[in-house]
Amino acid sequence: MKWFARQKRADIWDEAIETPLGDIEAAARIRAICDAAAQSAAGCARSDKGDSARYERAAKVAMEIAMKISDGLMRDDAVHRIVNLCMTANDLKTARILFRAIHTSWIREVAQRDHPALVQ
């Protein structure tokens, strides 16, 4: 009975990107990925293996997209969103590495205010 077969949910970060993304589209995609993966990041903080795998895939795809953004301010905002996702998952190592990649001073200050553990 295929009617009752549960289909695996398709995640936004698993979708193929057909055309090259512009900076605005890439930033919007990263925002959508981080919003969709927030629940998995919280599950990762609770040591749930299924959520941990989803979080890691989402963070990896978001980081790959962020590297392709040419505008510095948009890239820093996107990286800040990924840092927030990492901190939700208690992935302090990755969050600190990404935090150092933020060059815009006011975005760094906001990240430091939100997550004081990044600076230590």
Steps between C-alpha positions, in 0.01 A plus 500: 500500500695793371237746610611478858871492429660791674705712268822652623464872539704702257724753665578836340874435524466175303337676204723543196585852387452519124622852430771705667364697793543873531593651835141577600372155402792332680435701818129414484581132451736501800229669708252230397750221572579638847131543582419147383795345685443680832294214641763247396770713661306496826473122470871480434558685828301221669725238332236369259689321221235552232478870568877521520539366146236742368667795675844410364369471142317831530799682647733361233274610214445843657876549537560399139243751379640774728847461349358598160348832614709785368348790697677524837205625703262236367762228554559613859126501572467150352797375705343657810186296437710184466681587826161527673409158361828353627449649844150352515660161434775562760758471221736753655803400294333570165332814634833648612661430163210664317494791746858585403386523137264789579669830407218753543546655844135544598412143399794375711374706794149356467641145484717567807204641689277205408766235565772611745662153485628577149760745628659287773 
